[in-house]
């Protein structure tokens, strides 16, 4: 009996200690952690709720969470909670909570029904700042799309008129200035289009037009579009012999190949060679673009496909773009269910490669 009493005493102490630790963790958490009964009434609530919502904890206890929501959200969340209880699934949703000062707090909520406790256990995370940032991003994109693209298009038309002589003949210096201005406009339009495409890719609105394509023809199309740039640097472009078939969005893959080839040409030494190699397995096609450049610094290889990341070479400022090209290439390849990467010795050339499944991924069918 004495031994049993000692064991129970130890268990009681361990449980009390566990409860203290749980309480401490709950109180120092950055999120609101609470429990609700089946009617949505608060039964427990950590102190963070006072900081985020402005209500005292005692004022919230025994009141329903639905009272903090608008009428439309109240019905939606109540029905979702009922469904989560019946199906034993975790409810994840976004809600707008009215604070004590009547301002709105945007939050994500995760609810799980416990059959043992007969309670909902909930975590609410304040996403107001993230939502505000998303709204600001959308406003910037709308401004870029409409307020900048239209005047840039008008300027481009004006430069066309100058170049054709319809607004009078220009001297040699004037023609040079017009060409410089046109180049700047093209760079800005390219940046705008890259930003909008990146947003489409991130939001899942980037639609793909799948068709069976000859990979050699895709590569040849990209090479032809860059023949002028290669000729200016006396760079030789070598095409592969292989002709594997691939189910893909041809225009998107050509865009990726064009971007990779353009970079290879820009960073190749004068008179160098850029070669394209195609290999295939039973399930995928691999395309490699091999250049003769100074390579990519070792500390840049892992981040080169991130947005606004470039190999920062001090004497190559004029070659630098928006920093979105490789990020868009990566996104396009991943939407196709493929992979993209780079291999570089750091001092002698680089090999950019893409690997694409031969058939369309199931999620895109």
ABEGO torsion letter per residue (X at the ends): XAAAAAAAAAAAAAAAAAAAAAAAAAAABABBBBBBBAAGBBABBBAAAAAAAGBBAAAABGBBAAAABBAAAAAAAAAAAAAAAAAGBBBBBBBBBBBAAGBBBBBBBBBBBBAAAGBBBBBBBBAAAAAAAAAAAAAAAAAAAAAAAAAAAAAAAAAAAAAAGAAEBBBAAAAAAAAAAAAAAAAAAAAAAAAAAAAAAAAGABBBBBBBBBAAAAAAAAAAAAAAAAAAAGBBBBBBABBBBBBBBAAAAAAAAAAAAAAAAAABBBGBBBBBBBBBBAABBBBBBBBBBAEBBAAAAAAAABBGBBBBBAAAAAABBAGAAAAAAAAAAAAAGBBBBBBBAGABEBBBBBBBBABBBAAAX
